[in-house]
Amino acid sequence: METRKTFSQQKRKKLQNKLHQALEGELQTLSTEMQQILCDDLVTAFQNRLIVLIGAQPDKS
């Protein structure tokens, strides 16, 4: 599996939109700008965790 440091802009935006949809009820109390910031932060956290977990896997050779 190829380890990439970052998601493409297109994939990142798609993940942000999916998170926004999934958390729509919880995000209602935030302004639009804060909703966007939170979703971006969640995508960044997911990306960083994925990188760590991929790196922690034992080699399959």
N, C-alpha and C positions, 0 to 999 in steps of 0.2 A: 504494500500500500504506500502510495506516495504521501510523504509528510509535507504539507504546505504550511507556511507560516501564517498566511491570511486567506480569508475567503475572498472570492472575486466580489466586486461591487454589486453585481447582479444577484449573486447568491446571498450576500449580506442583506440587501434590501428585501429579498424574498423572505429570509428568516425574520427580519424585523416585522414585516407585515403579518406573518403567521403568529408571531408572539403577540402582536397588537390585537389580533382577532381572538386569540385564546384567552387573553387577559382583559378583554374589553370592559367587563363589569368592574374589575378592580381599578382600572385606569381612569374611570370617569371623573374621579375627584381631582385629577391632575390637569393642568393646562396642556394644550396640544404640544407645545414645545417640550414640556417635562415628560410627556408620554413618549415622544421621539427619543429623548435622551435616555430614558430608562430602557427602552427596547434596544437601543444601540449598545448600552452597557451590558445588557443580558446576552446579546450576541457576542460581544467581546469576551465576556466571562466564559461562555460556552466554548468559544474558539480556543481560549487559553487552556481550559480544562481538557479539551480534546487533545491538544498538543502534548500535555503532560502525560495523559493516559496512554497515548500512542508510544511515547518515549519510554514508558514504564513497562511495556509489554516485553516478555522474554522473546528472544529471536526464535522464529519457527524453523530454523535450519537444523 
